[in-house]
Amino acid sequence: MTRRWALRLSVCLVAGAAALTGCSEKQEANESLPTTSSAEPSEDALPPLGPQDLPMPDEARTQDAAGAEAFVRYYFALLNKSLTDMDPQHLRQFAEDGCDVCERVARETESDAAQGYTYRGGELTVAGEVSVTMTGPAEAQSAFIADQAPMTVLDRTGVPVPGLDFDGEEALSSGTITVWDPSLRSWQLTELTLG
């Protein structure tokens, strides 16, 4: 790792010296500056991720603690969206295969949707701070307190399903482990703990 860092530093120093040398020559100013209305996508523009009506925000796609926190909050927004549209596709998109809780939530949502069930309530909120620790350049762990609203599972006719009525829970000691996926330029959940 030290060798790679030293190589990057050397490349940056050479590039910086070349840029400074190039600036020492006198050049005429360009009189035709581009207008600000040209909105061509840049190479750095991030391709959209997530559902069209709830795309992942750019701030959740940075490889740092702030990006990991924004990603966790975004994943909770996806969890809440799945309560209304019964579609766990994006829960799986942003969770690794080994995230058992993520897969269980997705599987149960899928199973309930196949039976014609819908949900009333159940929203998860993280009102307070999310404490994020970078445990490596591509891994972050977070800790936070979550609340879950009461939830009722309804059948096809909108009638509560017996035995599938759940009380809300407050102050659930919760956390995540996320890893950076360079191909998506996004975080992925490897572990989700609620309470």
DORO-896861 format. One record per residue (C-alpha): residue number from 0; residue in one letter; x negated, y, z negated. Coordinates in Angstrom, 1 decimal, padded with zeros to 4 digits. Each point is the difference from the previous one (the first is absolute). Layout:
BEGIN
(rec NUM, 'A', (X, Y, Z))
...
//
This chain:
BEGIN
(rec 0, 'M', (000.0, 000.0, 000.0))
(rec 1, 'T', (-002.9, 002.4, -000.8))
(rec 2, 'R', (-001.5, -000.6, 003.4))
(rec 3, 'R', (003.3, 000.8, 001.7))
(rec 4, 'W', (000.3, 003.2, -002.1))
(rec 5, 'A', (-003.5, 001.0, 000.9))
(rec 6, 'L', (000.7, -000.6, 003.7))
(rec 7, 'R', (003.1, 002.1, -000.1))
(rec 8, 'L', (-001.9, 002.8, -001.8))
(rec 9, 'S', (-002.7, -000.1, 002.7))
(rec 10, 'V', (002.5, 000.2, 002.8))
(rec 11, 'C', (001.8, 002.9, -001.7))
(rec 12, 'L', (-003.3, 001.9, -000.5))
(rec 13, 'V', (-001.0, -000.6, 003.7))
(rec 14, 'A', (003.4, 001.1, 001.2))
(rec 15, 'G', (-000.1, 003.1, -002.3))
(rec 16, 'A', (-003.5, 001.0, 001.3))
(rec 17, 'A', (001.2, -000.4, 003.6))
(rec 18, 'A', (003.1, 002.1, -000.7))
(rec 19, 'L', (-002.1, 002.8, -001.6))
(rec 20, 'T', (-002.6, 000.0, 002.8))
(rec 21, 'G', (002.8, 000.2, 002.6))
(rec 22, 'C', (001.4, 003.0, -001.8))
(rec 23, 'S', (-003.2, 002.0, 000.1))
(rec 24, 'E', (000.3, 000.7, 003.7))
(rec 25, 'K', (001.9, 003.1, 001.0))
(rec 26, 'Q', (003.3, -000.8, 001.8))
(rec 27, 'E', (002.8, 002.1, 001.3))
(rec 28, 'A', (003.3, -000.3, -001.8))
(rec 29, 'N', (002.8, -001.9, 001.7))
(rec 30, 'E', (002.7, 002.5, 000.9))
(rec 31, 'S', (002.8, -002.5, 000.7))
(rec 32, 'L', (000.7, -001.7, -003.3))
(rec 33, 'P', (002.6, -002.8, -000.1))
(rec 34, 'T', (003.4, 001.0, -001.2))
(rec 35, 'T', (001.4, -001.4, -003.2))
(rec 36, 'S', (003.0, -001.3, 001.9))
(rec 37, 'S', (-001.9, -002.9, 001.6))
(rec 38, 'A', (001.2, -002.9, -002.2))
(rec 39, 'E', (-001.8, -002.9, 001.6))
(rec 40, 'P', (-000.6, -003.0, -002.4))
(rec 41, 'S', (-003.5, -000.2, -001.3))
(rec 42, 'E', (-002.0, -003.2, -000.2))
(rec 43, 'D', (000.2, 000.4, -003.8))
(rec 44, 'A', (003.8, 000.0, 000.0))
(rec 45, 'L', (001.3, -002.9, -002.0))
(rec 46, 'P', (002.4, -002.4, 001.7))
(rec 47, 'P', (003.4, -000.1, -001.8))
(rec 48, 'L', (000.6, -002.7, -002.5))
(rec 49, 'G', (003.1, -001.0, -001.8))
(rec 50, 'P', (003.7, 000.4, 001.0))
(rec 51, 'Q', (000.9, 002.8, 002.4))
(rec 52, 'D', (002.2, 001.7, -002.6))
(rec 53, 'L', (-002.7, -000.3, -002.8))
(rec 54, 'P', (-003.4, 000.1, 001.6))
(rec 55, 'M', (-003.1, -000.3, -002.2))
(rec 56, 'P', (-001.3, 003.5, -000.8))
(rec 57, 'D', (-003.5, 000.9, 001.1))
(rec 58, 'E', (-001.0, 000.6, -003.6))
(rec 59, 'A', (000.6, -003.7, -000.7))
(rec 60, 'R', (-002.5, -000.9, 002.6))
(rec 61, 'T', (-003.2, 001.3, -001.5))
(rec 62, 'Q', (-002.6, -002.4, -001.5))
(rec 63, 'D', (-000.2, 001.7, -003.4))
(rec 64, 'A', (001.9, 000.1, -003.3))
(rec 65, 'A', (002.5, 002.6, 001.2))
(rec 66, 'G', (000.7, -002.1, 003.1))
(rec 67, 'A', (000.6, -003.1, -002.2))
(rec 68, 'E', (002.4, 001.9, -002.3))
(rec 69, 'A', (001.9, 001.4, 003.0))
(rec 70, 'F', (000.2, -003.5, 001.4))
(rec 71, 'V', (001.4, -001.5, -003.2))
(rec 72, 'R', (002.7, 002.7, -000.1))
(rec 73, 'Y', (000.8, -000.7, 003.7))
(rec 74, 'Y', (000.3, -003.7, -000.7))
(rec 75, 'F', (002.5, 000.8, -002.8))
(rec 76, 'A', (002.0, 002.1, 002.6))
(rec 77, 'L', (000.0, -003.1, 002.3))
(rec 78, 'L', (001.1, -002.2, -002.9))
(rec 79, 'N', (002.9, 002.4, -000.6))
(rec 80, 'K', (000.8, 000.1, 003.7))
(rec 81, 'S', (000.2, -003.8, 000.1))
(rec 82, 'L', (002.7, 000.2, -002.7))
(rec 83, 'T', (002.3, 001.8, 002.5))
(rec 84, 'D', (-001.0, -001.4, 003.4))
(rec 85, 'M', (-000.8, -003.6, -001.2))
(rec 86, 'D', (-003.0, 000.0, 002.3))
(rec 87, 'P', (-003.3, -001.2, -001.7))
(rec 88, 'Q', (-002.1, 000.2, 003.2))
(rec 89, 'H', (-002.0, 003.0, -001.1))
(rec 90, 'L', (-000.5, -001.4, -003.5))
(rec 91, 'R', (-001.8, -002.9, 001.6))
(rec 92, 'Q', (-001.8, 002.3, 002.5))
(rec 93, 'F', (-001.8, 001.8, -002.9))
(rec 94, 'A', (-000.6, -003.0, -002.3))
(rec 95, 'E', (-002.7, -002.7, 000.4))
(rec 96, 'D', (001.2, -003.6, 000.1))
(rec 97, 'G', (-001.3, -000.5, -003.6))
(rec 98, 'C', (002.3, 002.6, -001.5))
(rec 99, 'D', (002.4, -002.4, -001.7))
(rec 100, 'V', (002.4, 002.7, -001.4))
(rec 101, 'C', (000.1, 001.8, 003.4))
(rec 102, 'E', (000.9, -003.3, 001.7))
(rec 103, 'R', (002.5, -001.0, -002.6))
(rec 104, 'V', (001.8, 003.4, 000.3))
(rec 105, 'A', (000.0, -000.3, 003.9))
(rec 106, 'R', (001.1, -003.6, -000.1))
(rec 107, 'E', (002.9, 000.7, -002.4))
(rec 108, 'T', (001.1, 003.0, 002.0))
(rec 109, 'E', (000.0, -002.0, 003.2))
(rec 110, 'S', (001.9, -002.9, -001.7))
(rec 111, 'D', (002.6, 002.4, -001.4))
(rec 112, 'A', (000.4, 001.7, 003.4))
(rec 113, 'A', (000.5, -003.4, 001.7))
(rec 114, 'Q', (002.9, -000.7, -002.5))
(rec 115, 'G', (001.6, 003.4, 000.8))
(rec 116, 'Y', (-000.9, 001.5, -003.3))
(rec 117, 'T', (-000.8, 003.6, -000.6))
(rec 118, 'Y', (-001.4, 001.9, -003.0))
(rec 119, 'R', (001.4, 002.8, -002.0))
(rec 120, 'G', (-002.6, 001.8, -002.0))
(rec 121, 'G', (-003.3, -001.5, -001.0))
(rec 122, 'E', (-002.2, 003.0, 001.0))
(rec 123, 'L', (-003.5, 000.0, -001.3))
(rec 124, 'T', (-001.5, 003.3, -001.0))
(rec 125, 'V', (-003.5, 001.1, -001.1))
(rec 126, 'A', (000.7, 003.4, -001.5))
(rec 127, 'G', (-003.3, 000.5, -001.8))
(rec 128, 'E', (-003.7, -000.2, 000.9))
(rec 129, 'V', (-001.6, -002.9, 001.9))
(rec 130, 'S', (-003.4, -000.7, -001.4))
(rec 131, 'V', (-002.3, -001.3, 002.8))
(rec 132, 'T', (-003.4, -001.5, -000.4))
(rec 133, 'M', (-002.2, -000.7, 003.1))
(rec 134, 'T', (-001.5, -003.4, -000.9))
(rec 135, 'G', (-002.0, -000.1, 003.2))
(rec 136, 'P', (-000.1, 001.9, 003.3))
(rec 137, 'A', (002.9, -002.0, 001.4))
(rec 138, 'E', (002.0, -000.9, -003.2))
(rec 139, 'A', (002.1, 002.1, -002.4))
(rec 140, 'Q', (001.9, -000.9, -003.2))
(rec 141, 'S', (002.8, 002.0, -001.3))
(rec 142, 'A', (002.0, 000.2, -003.2))
(rec 143, 'F', (003.3, 001.8, -000.5))
(rec 144, 'I', (003.4, -000.1, -001.8))
(rec 145, 'A', (003.0, -000.9, 002.2))
(rec 146, 'D', (003.7, 000.1, -000.7))
(rec 147, 'Q', (002.6, -002.2, 001.8))
(rec 148, 'A', (003.6, 001.0, 000.2))
(rec 149, 'P', (002.8, -002.6, -000.7))
(rec 150, 'M', (000.7, -002.2, 003.0))
(rec 151, 'T', (003.1, -001.9, 001.2))
(rec 152, 'V', (-000.1, -002.5, 002.8))
(rec 153, 'L', (003.2, 000.2, 002.2))
(rec 154, 'D', (001.4, -002.6, 002.3))
(rec 155, 'R', (001.2, 000.6, 003.6))
(rec 156, 'T', (003.2, 001.6, -001.3))
(rec 157, 'G', (-001.7, 002.3, -002.4))
(rec 158, 'V', (000.9, -002.0, -003.1))
(rec 159, 'P', (-002.6, -000.5, -002.7))
(rec 160, 'V', (-001.5, -003.5, 000.1))
(rec 161, 'P', (000.4, -001.7, -003.4))
(rec 162, 'G', (-003.2, -000.3, -001.9))
(rec 163, 'L', (-001.9, 002.5, 002.3))
(rec 164, 'D', (000.5, 003.1, -002.0))
(rec 165, 'F', (-003.2, 001.4, -001.5))
(rec 166, 'D', (-000.6, 002.6, -002.7))
(rec 167, 'G', (-002.4, 002.8, 000.7))
(rec 168, 'E', (-003.4, 000.0, -001.6))
(rec 169, 'E', (-002.0, 003.0, -001.1))
(rec 170, 'A', (-003.7, 000.5, -000.6))
(rec 171, 'L', (-001.2, -003.1, 001.8))
(rec 172, 'S', (-003.8, -000.2, -000.4))
(rec 173, 'S', (-000.9, -000.5, 003.7))
(rec 174, 'G', (-003.0, -000.1, 002.3))
(rec 175, 'T', (-001.4, -000.9, 003.4))
(rec 176, 'I', (-003.2, -001.2, 001.6))
(rec 177, 'T', (-000.4, 001.3, 003.5))
(rec 178, 'V', (-002.7, -000.7, 002.7))
(rec 179, 'W', (-000.9, 002.1, 003.0))
(rec 180, 'D', (000.9, -001.4, 003.4))
(rec 181, 'P', (-002.3, 001.7, 002.5))
(rec 182, 'S', (002.0, -001.4, 003.0))
(rec 183, 'L', (003.2, 001.7, -001.2))
(rec 184, 'R', (-001.8, 002.9, -001.7))
(rec 185, 'S', (002.2, -000.6, -002.9))
(rec 186, 'W', (000.1, -001.6, -003.5))
(rec 187, 'Q', (001.5, -003.4, -000.5))
(rec 188, 'L', (001.5, -001.4, -003.2))
(rec 189, 'T', (-001.7, -003.1, -001.4))
(rec 190, 'E', (001.7, 000.1, -003.4))
(rec 191, 'L', (003.1, 001.7, -001.3))
(rec 192, 'T', (001.0, -000.1, -003.7))
(rec 193, 'L', (003.3, 001.3, -001.3))
(rec 194, 'G', (000.4, -000.1, -003.8))
//
